[in-house]
């Protein structure tokens, strides 16, 4: 991504340095004015990370570094666009000066890889007009190869094999150096070789290649590496804690000559291990760069002091980290409210009540669940748009109960970064099976079942399901449907996230188990589904999202739901200390999304992380059929129950 910036007028006035350093604290200024050599910025949550990075970039330009000598690498196009916008605004894009900066690169790892491969494509026997295979293209190719090799899908899962190939590439594993341990691995490596051959023949790279092929040519062609080392003297990397092995090697090789690497991030917010990120690259920065300078940004500008203290108390329990002492000049704020409910439904309704009760001081004409009124020490009854309310959860399946309560409470909401519960494919499939079972004339359900399943499997469904409704319960019907279609196997073979989809299925089964009347259940589901409508962004709506999707966002009011042992931390992490630490980082990310108020809730067994919160920072409430009861957090009965 190239950006044009006008500097002349500000340079002439001698004001650029003032503009750059305006509103920066001492540590930020130290980072921005850093001279040559490697620098790691350990930036705590809400500490002005992006502002510091942009200011560093501007300072380099002001210091006379040619823009074509600088690259700033981000993880998302959104982050790159935001940085580009800030740079343009900070340098007065309305200037009439003739001097323009046209060669400053701000973009993602992959866009940078494309830039390099456009020049070096012949080395890989491609032309400059190569195509880029996305995930679906790559999966289709793998399926075709497996079919040609006559390898059964039951044993050679195309999604699994593509995942292995992606891992090989991310770890910079040369296919010729892989040593298979059995016949199964032999077939996978053979598939990998054929996959690579087809890519070459198609004049194409896949998404992983955009980084791994650059690393490959850098390692194999010293003169090519030196060319780009000379071209790029200053490398700025955002979200450094999230880089994987291939990205690390790319940055390392590119920075070796001049060693002017500026890496900024927060190891406490490393939550993407499942995508291949390795936060140890962040922790080992000083080992890789012995002359590195480390600066910690510890002032939080986002949250109240109570939220900062509480989140810090939790993350300090991680052993693998660069410790930081976060602090803030913000007001103390409200205590964090932790509420224990009896079940997920009660929790969802409790959250809705907390949102609605904030409306009591709203003028009558606005009392339509469009504004929330906060009552903080510094501000009394300041209206905050309901768009500043976020409900976070660990897994997508947890949104079902919350969505239902919001709909019935007539509170507008939207799912950020995902589909609403009843719009998810696995839920629509199961509902289609149930609708057909209780109404064999349902043409829409028949059509969906025919499209998704083989004639053999759909025939069994069509012949047996309606009759079975006479003797089986609703949950038993779902179980029969899943068994007869091998639905679990279907999800494993056809989707990247089968475990997540199965969690959605389990949530649907749990919900169905509460109904004796299947027709009533289907009626409720239809109403929920109908309310989904077409997805659209609503300014005045509560935002629902997973904690992973919430990273990088912030809201005045945050509700962290389902903070149960088994969800947060997730049960799959129970037996590995490093995975528990990642879950604790996830908890930290969730808490630090809140600016003013933080509500945490659970049912059944509370998360172990809640026990790490200082008692003087929280207010604990237990909700039962007898109403709310304020309790001491140390009360053992909450654990016994």
C-alpha positions in Angstrom: 0.0 0.0 0.0 1.5 3.3 -1.1 0.5 6.5 0.4 1.0 10.1 -0.6 1.8 12.6 2.1 2.5 16.4 1.9 5.2 17.6 4.3 6.5 20.8 2.9 4.3 23.4 4.6 4.7 21.9 8.1 8.4 21.5 7.5 8.7 25.1 6.5 6.9 26.2 9.6 9.1 24.0 11.8 6.0 22.5 13.4 6.2 18.8 12.5 8.2 17.8 15.5 5.6 19.5 17.8 2.8 17.8 16.0 4.4 14.4 16.3 5.2 14.7 20.0 1.9 16.3 21.0 0.1 14.4 23.7 2.7 11.7 24.0 4.0 10.7 27.5 7.7 10.4 28.3 8.0 6.6 27.5 6.2 7.1 24.2 8.5 10.0 23.3 11.5 7.9 24.2 10.3 5.2 21.8 9.5 7.6 19.0 12.9 9.3 19.2 14.9 6.0 19.4 17.9 6.2 17.1 19.3 3.2 15.3 19.2 -0.5 16.4 16.5 -2.9 17.5 13.7 -1.7 19.8 10.9 -3.7 21.4 7.9 -1.8 22.8 6.0 -3.8 25.4 2.8 -1.9 25.2 0.1 -2.7 27.8 -3.6 -2.6 26.9 -4.9 0.9 26.2 -1.5 2.4 26.3 -1.6 4.2 22.9 0.2 1.6 20.8 -1.0 2.7 17.4 -0.3 6.3 18.2 3.2 5.5 19.2 3.8 3.5 16.1 2.5 6.2 13.8 4.5 8.9 15.7 7.6 6.8 15.2 7.0 6.6 11.5 6.4 10.3 11.2 9.6 11.0 13.3 11.7 9.0 10.9 10.3 11.0 8.0 10.9 14.3 9.8 14.5 13.1 10.5 15.2 12.8 6.8 14.8 9.1 6.3 13.6 8.5 2.7 10.1 7.1 2.8 11.1 4.3 0.4 13.5 3.1 3.1 10.7 2.4 5.5 8.1 -0.4 5.8 5.4 -0.6 8.4 3.8 -4.1 8.6 0.4 -4.8 10.2 -1.7 -7.9 10.6 -4.9 -6.6 9.0 -5.9 -4.4 6.1 -8.1 -2.5 8.5 -5.1 -1.7 10.7 -3.0 -0.7 7.7 -5.8 1.6 6.5 -6.1 3.2 10.0 -2.3 3.8 10.1 -2.4 5.3 6.6 -5.2 7.6 7.6 -3.4 8.8 10.8 -0.2 9.4 8.9 -2.0 11.5 6.3 -3.9 13.5 8.9 -0.8 14.1 11.0 1.2 15.4 8.1 -1.5 17.8 6.9 -2.6 16.2 3.7 -4.1 19.5 2.6 -0.7 21.1 2.2 0.1 22.8 -1.1 3.8 21.9 -1.0 5.3 20.0 -3.9 7.1 17.5 -1.8 5.3 14.1 -1.8 6.0 10.8 -0.3 5.0 8.1 -2.7 7.1 5.1 -1.6 6.1 4.6 2.0 4.9 1.0 2.4 2.2 0.4 5.0 0.4 -3.0 4.7 0.1 -6.5 5.8 2.7 -9.3 5.8 0.9 -10.8 2.8 0.7 -7.6 0.8 4.4 -7.1 1.4 5.0 -10.7 0.2 3.0 -10.0 -3.0 5.2 -6.9 -3.5 8.4 -9.1 -3.3 7.0 -12.0 -5.4 6.0 -9.7 -8.2 9.7 -8.9 -8.7 11.0 -12.4 -8.0 8.3 -14.6 -9.6 10.7 -16.1 -12.2 12.7 -17.7 -9.5 9.7 -19.9 -8.7 8.9 -20.4 -12.5 6.0 -18.0 -12.3 5.3 -14.8 -14.1 4.4 -11.4 -12.6 0.7 -11.9 -13.3 0.5 -14.9 -11.0 -2.8 -15.6 -9.3 -3.3 -16.2 -5.6 -5.3 -19.3 -4.5 -7.6 -18.6 -1.5 -8.6 -21.3 0.9 -11.5 -22.6 -1.2 -9.3 -22.8 -4.3 -6.6 -24.7 -2.3 -9.2 -27.1 -0.8 -10.7 -27.8 -4.2 -7.3 -28.6 -5.6 -6.5 -31.0 -2.6 -9.9 -32.8 -3.2 -9.1 -33.2 -6.9 -5.6 -34.7 -6.1 -7.0 -37.1 -3.5 -9.7 -38.2 -6.0 -7.1 -38.8 -8.7 -4.9 -40.8 -6.3 -8.0 -42.8 -5.3 -7.5 -42.0 -1.6 -10.7 -42.3 0.5 -12.0 -39.1 2.2 -12.8 -41.1 5.3 -9.1 -41.6 6.0 -7.6 -38.7 4.0 -9.6 -35.7 5.1 -9.1 -32.9 2.6 -9.4 -30.1 5.2 -7.0 -31.9 7.6 -4.4 -32.5 4.8 -4.6 -28.8 3.7 -4.1 -27.8 7.3 -1.0 -30.0 7.5 0.4 -28.5 4.3 -0.3 -25.0 5.7 1.5 -25.9 8.9 4.5 -27.3 6.9 4.7 -24.0 5.1 4.3 -21.8 8.2 7.1 -23.7 9.9 9.3 -23.4 6.8 9.5 -27.1 6.3 10.9 -28.1 2.9 8.8 -30.9 1.4 12.0 -32.7 0.2 13.3 -32.8 3.8 10.2 -34.2 5.4 10.7 -37.8 6.7 7.4 -39.7 6.8 7.1 -42.2 9.6 4.3 -44.4 8.1 2.4 -45.0 4.9 -0.3 -42.4 5.9 2.4 -39.6 6.1 3.9 -40.9 2.8 0.6 -40.2 1.0 0.3 -36.8 2.6 3.7 -35.7 1.5 3.0 -37.1 -2.0 -0.2 -35.0 -2.0 1.9 -32.0 -0.9 4.3 -32.4 -3.8 1.5 -32.8 -6.4 -0.2 -29.7 -4.9 2.9 -27.7 -5.3 3.4 -28.9 -8.8 -0.2 -27.9 -9.8 0.3 -24.4 -8.2 3.5 -23.9 -10.3 1.8 -25.2 -13.5 -1.2 -22.8 -12.8 1.1 -19.8 -12.4 -0.2 -19.5 -8.9 0.8 -19.1 -5.2 -1.4 -20.0 -2.3 -1.9 -17.6 0.7 0.9 -19.2 2.8 3.3 -18.9 -0.1 3.1 -15.1 0.0 5.4 -15.3 3.1 7.1 -18.7 2.9 8.3 -18.3 -0.7 9.8 -14.9 0.2 11.7 -16.5 3.1 12.8 -19.3 0.8 14.3 -17.0 -1.8 16.0 -14.9 1.0 17.6 -18.0 2.3 18.6 -19.4 -1.0 19.7 -16.3 -2.9 21.9 -14.0 -0.7 22.1 -11.4 -3.5 18.3 -11.1 -3.5 18.2 -10.8 0.3 20.9 -8.1 0.2 19.0 -6.1 -2.4 15.9 -5.8 -0.1 18.0 -5.3 3.0 19.6 -2.3 1.2 16.2 -1.1 0.1 14.5 -1.2 3.5 16.6 0.2 6.4 13.8 0.7 8.9 11.2 -2.0 9.6 8.2 -1.3 11.9 6.1 -4.3 13.0 2.7 -4.0 14.7 1.2 -6.7 17.0 4.6 -8.4 17.1 3.3 -11.0 19.7 1.1 -12.5 17.0 3.7 -13.4 14.4 4.3 -17.0 13.4 7.6 -18.8 12.5 7.5 -17.8 8.8 6.7 -14.1 9.6 9.4 -14.1 12.2 12.0 -15.4 9.8 11.0 -12.9 7.1 11.4 -9.9 9.6 14.6 -11.4 11.0 16.3 -11.8 7.6 15.1 -8.4 6.3 16.4 -6.6 9.4 19.8 -8.4 9.8 21.9 -5.8 8.0 20.8 -2.5 9.5 19.0 -4.0 12.6 16.6 -1.1 12.7 13.6 -3.1 13.7 10.9 -1.4 15.7 8.6 -4.1 17.1 5.5 -3.2 19.2 3.0 -5.4 20.9 1.7 -6.9 24.1 2.5 -10.5 25.0 -0.4 -10.3 27.5 -2.7 -10.1 24.5 -1.4 -13.0 22.5 -4.5 -15.1 21.9 -4.1 -16.5 18.4 -2.1 -19.7 19.0 -4.7 -21.6 17.1 -3.7 -19.5 14.0 -0.1 -20.4 14.4 1.1 -17.3 16.3 4.0 -17.9 18.7 4.3 -15.2 21.4 7.7 -16.7 22.3 9.1 -14.6 19.4 8.1 -11.6 21.5 9.6 -13.0 24.7 12.8 -14.0 23.0 13.4 -10.7 21.3 16.4 -9.8 23.5 18.0 -13.2 22.8 17.7 -12.7 19.0 18.8 -9.1 19.2 21.3 -8.8 22.1 21.7 -5.1 21.6 18.0 -4.5 21.7 16.4 -1.7 23.8 13.2 -2.5 25.7 10.6 0.2 26.5 7.5 -0.5 28.4 4.3 1.5 27.8 2.5 1.1 31.1 0.1 4.1 31.3 -3.4 3.0 30.4 -5.6 5.7 28.7 -8.7 3.6 28.2 -10.1 2.2 31.4 -11.0 3.1 35.0 -8.3 2.4 37.6 -10.4 -0.4 39.0 -10.6 -2.2 35.7 -6.8 -1.7 35.1 -6.0 -3.0 38.6 -8.3 -6.0 38.3 -7.1 -7.1 34.9 -3.5 -6.6 36.0 -4.1 -8.8 39.0 -5.2 -11.7 36.8 -2.5 -11.5 34.1 0.3 -11.3 36.7 -0.4 -15.0 37.4 1.1 -16.0 34.0 4.7 -17.2 34.3 5.6 -16.7 30.6 5.4 -12.9 30.1 7.2 -9.6 30.2 5.8 -8.2 33.4 4.3 -4.7 33.2 2.9 -2.4 35.9 0.0 -0.8 34.3 -1.4 2.4 35.8 -3.8 5.2 34.8 -4.7 8.7 35.7 -8.4 7.9 35.0 -10.9 8.0 37.8 -11.4 5.0 40.1 -14.8 4.1 38.5 -17.3 1.5 39.6 -16.5 -1.8 41.2 -16.6 -4.7 38.8 -19.9 -6.5 39.2 -19.8 -10.3 39.3 -23.1 -12.0 39.2 -23.8 -15.7 39.7 -26.9 -17.1 37.9 -28.6 -20.5 38.0 -28.3 -21.2 34.3 -27.5 -19.7 30.9 -31.1 -18.5 30.3 -31.2 -16.7 33.7 -27.8 -15.1 32.9 -29.1 -13.9 29.5 -32.2 -12.3 31.0 -30.2 -10.8 33.8 -27.9 -9.1 31.3 -31.0 -7.7 29.5 -32.4 -6.4 32.7 -29.1 -4.6 33.5 -29.2 -2.9 30.1 -32.8 -1.9 30.3 -32.6 -0.6 33.9 -30.1 2.0 32.8 -33.0 3.6 30.8 -35.1 4.7 33.8 -33.7 8.2 33.6 -34.2 8.5 29.9 -36.7 11.1 28.6 -39.9 9.4 27.5 -39.4 10.0 23.8 -36.1 8.1 23.9 -37.1 5.2 26.1 -36.8 2.7 23.4 -33.7 0.7 24.3 -31.6 3.0 22.2 -29.7 4.8 25.0 -28.0 3.6 28.2 -27.4 5.9 31.0 -24.2 5.5 33.0 -23.9 6.6 36.6 -20.1 6.9 37.2 -18.4 9.0 39.8 -17.2 11.6 37.2 -20.4 11.7 35.1 -24.0 11.6 36.3 -26.7 10.3 33.9 -24.6 10.9 30.8 -26.4 9.2 27.9 -24.3 6.5 26.2 -25.6 5.0 23.0 -26.4 1.4 23.2 -23.8 0.8 20.5 -21.3 1.3 23.3 -22.5 -1.8 25.0 -20.8 -5.1 24.2 -21.6 -8.6 25.3 -18.6 -11.0 25.1 -18.4 -14.8 25.3 -15.8 -17.5 24.9 -17.5 -19.6 22.2 -20.0 -18.8 19.5 -22.4 -21.4 21.0 -22.9 -19.2 24.0 -24.7 -16.5 21.9 -27.9 -18.6 21.6 -29.4 -17.8 25.0 -28.3 -14.2 24.9 -29.8 -13.6 21.4 -33.1 -15.1 22.5 -33.3 -12.8 25.6 -32.3 -9.7 23.6 -35.0 -10.4 20.9 -37.7 -11.0 23.5 -36.6 -7.9 25.3 -36.8 -5.9 22.0 -33.2 -4.8 22.4 -31.5 -4.3 19.0 -28.3 -6.2 18.6 -25.8 -7.4 16.0 -23.2 -10.1 15.9 -19.8 -8.7 15.3 -17.5 -10.9 13.2 -19.9 -13.9 12.9 -23.3 -15.2 12.1 -26.3 -15.1 14.4 -26.9 -18.5 16.1 -29.9 -19.6 14.0 -28.1 -18.5 10.8 -25.3 -21.0 11.3 -25.3 -23.8 8.8 -25.2 -26.7 11.3 -28.2 -25.2 13.1 -30.1 -24.7 9.9 -29.4 -28.3 8.9 -30.7 -29.8 12.1 -33.7 -27.6 12.2 -34.5 -28.7 8.6 -34.4 -32.3 9.8 -36.7 -31.5 12.7 -39.1 -29.5 10.6 -39.4 -32.3 8.1 -39.9 -34.9 10.8 -42.9 -33.1 12.2 -44.1 -31.8 8.8 -43.1 -34.1 5.9 -44.7 -31.7 3.4 -42.1 -28.9 4.3 -40.7 -28.3 0.8 -37.9 -26.0 1.9 -36.6 -28.5 4.4 -36.8 -31.3 1.9 -34.8 -29.2 -0.6 -32.1 -28.4 2.0 -31.8 -32.1 3.1 -31.5 -33.2 -0.6 -28.8 -30.6 -1.3 -26.7 -31.5 1.8 -26.8 -35.2 2.0 -26.4 -38.2 -0.4 -29.5 -39.9 -1.8 -28.9 -42.9 0.4 -28.8 -40.8 3.6 -31.6 -38.5 2.7 -33.7 -41.5 1.7 -33.3 -43.0 5.2 -34.3 -39.6 6.7 -37.3 -39.2 4.6 -38.6 -42.8 5.2 -38.0 -43.0 8.9 -38.1 -39.6 10.6 -41.9 -38.8 10.5 -42.7 -42.3 11.9 -40.1 -42.0 14.7 -41.7 -38.8 16.0 -44.5 -41.0 17.5 -42.1 -42.8 19.9 -39.0 -40.6 20.3 -38.5 -37.4 22.1 -37.3 -34.2 20.4 -33.7 -34.8 21.5 -33.8 -38.4 20.4 -35.0 -37.3 17.0 -32.0 -35.0 16.7 -29.7 -37.8 17.8 -31.2 -40.2 15.2 -30.8 -37.5 12.5 -27.1 -37.0 13.4 -26.4 -40.7 13.5 -28.2 -41.6 10.3 -26.4 -38.8 8.4 -23.1 -39.3 10.2 -23.4 -35.5 10.8 -20.3 -35.3 13.1 -18.3 -37.0 10.3 -19.8 -34.6 7.8 -18.7 -31.6 9.8 -15.2 -33.0 10.3 -14.8 -33.7 6.6 -16.2 -30.4 5.2 -15.3 -27.6 7.7 -12.2 -26.1 9.2 -13.9 -25.7 12.6 -15.8 -28.9 13.3 -15.4 -28.7 17.1 -16.8 -25.2 17.2 -19.8 -26.3 15.1 -20.4 -29.2 17.4 -20.5 -26.9 20.3 -23.3 -25.1 18.5 -25.1 -28.4 18.0 -24.7 -29.3 21.7 -26.2 -25.9 22.6 -29.2 -26.5 20.3 -29.7 -30.0 21.9 -29.5 -28.4 25.4 -32.1 -25.9 24.4 -34.4 -28.5 22.8 -34.2 -30.7 26.0 -36.2 -28.0 27.8 -39.3 -28.6 25.6 -41.8 -31.4 25.9 -43.8 -30.1 23.0 -41.7 -30.3 19.7 -44.1 -28.0 17.9 -43.6 -25.3 20.6 -39.9 -25.7 20.2 -40.0 -25.3 16.4 -42.3 -22.3 16.8 -39.8 -20.6 19.1 -37.0 -21.4 16.7 -38.9 -20.0 13.7 -39.5 -16.7 15.6 -35.8 -16.5 16.5 -34.8 -17.3 12.9 -37.2 -14.8 11.4 -35.8 -12.0 13.6 -32.4 -12.5 12.1 -33.3 -11.0 8.8 -30.5 -9.7 6.6 -27.4 -8.7 8.5 -26.8 -5.0 8.7 -24.7 -2.7 10.9 -26.7 -0.8 13.4 -25.3 2.2 15.1 -27.8 1.9 18.0 -27.4 -1.8 18.8 -25.7 -4.0 21.4 -22.7 -5.7 20.0 -22.3 -9.4 20.5 -19.0 -11.1 19.8 -16.4 -13.7 20.9 -13.5 -12.4 23.0 -11.2 -13.2 20.0 -13.3 -11.0 17.8 -13.2 -8.2 20.4 -9.4 -7.8 20.4 -8.6 -4.2 19.3 -12.0 -2.9 20.2 -13.3 -1.0 23.2 -16.7 -0.1 24.7 -18.0 1.9 27.6 -20.0 -1.0 29.0 -18.8 -4.6 28.7 -20.6 -7.7 29.8 -18.4 -10.8 30.0 -20.7 -13.8 30.0 -20.4 -17.5 30.7 -17.3 -17.0 32.8 -17.6 -20.6 33.9 -14.9 -23.3 34.5 -15.0 -25.1 31.2 -15.7 -22.0 29.1 -13.1 -19.6 30.5 -10.8 -21.4 30.7 -12.1 -23.7 28.0 -12.1 -27.4 29.0 -9.8 -28.3 26.2 -7.0 -26.3 27.9 -7.3 -28.0 31.3 -4.3 -30.3 31.0 -1.6 -28.0 29.6 -0.1 -25.1 31.6 0.7 -23.1 28.5 -2.8 -23.3 27.2 -4.2 -22.2 30.6 -1.9 -19.2 30.3 -3.4 -18.4 26.9 -6.9 -18.7 28.3 -5.8 -16.2 31.1 -4.6 -13.9 28.4 -8.0 -14.2 26.7 -9.6 -13.2 30.0 -7.3 -10.2 30.2 -8.2 -9.1 26.7 -11.9 -9.4 27.5 -11.6 -7.3 30.7 -9.5 -4.6 29.1 -12.1 -3.9 26.4 -14.1 -2.0 29.0 -13.7 1.7 29.4 -16.1 2.5 32.3 -18.1 -0.4 33.5 -17.4 -4.1 33.5 -20.0 -6.8 34.3 -18.9 -10.5 34.7 -21.4 -13.3 35.0 -21.3 -17.1 35.3 -23.5 -20.1 36.2 -22.6 -23.5 37.7 -18.9 -23.5 38.6 -17.1 -20.1 38.4 -13.9 -19.7 36.4 -10.7 -20.1 38.4 -9.7 -16.7 37.0 -12.5 -15.0 39.1 -10.7 -16.3 42.2 -7.7 -14.3 41.2 -9.5 -11.0 41.4 -8.9 -8.8 44.5 -12.0 -8.8 46.7 -11.9 -5.0 47.2 -12.3 -4.4 43.4 -15.5 -6.4 43.0 -19.1 -6.5 44.0 -20.5 -10.1 44.0 -24.2 -10.8 43.6 -26.0 -14.1 43.5 -29.2 -14.4 41.6 -31.7 -17.1 42.3 -35.5 -17.7 42.2 -35.5 -15.7 45.5 -34.0 -12.6 43.8 -30.6 -10.9 44.1 -28.4 -11.3 47.1 -25.2 -9.4 47.7 -22.5 -11.7 48.9 -18.9 -11.9 50.0 -16.8 -13.3 47.1 -15.1 -15.6 49.6 -18.4 -17.3 50.4 -17.7 -21.0 50.0 -21.3 -21.9 49.2 -20.9 -20.6 45.6 -18.3 -23.3 45.0 -20.3 -26.0 46.8 -23.4 -25.3 44.7 
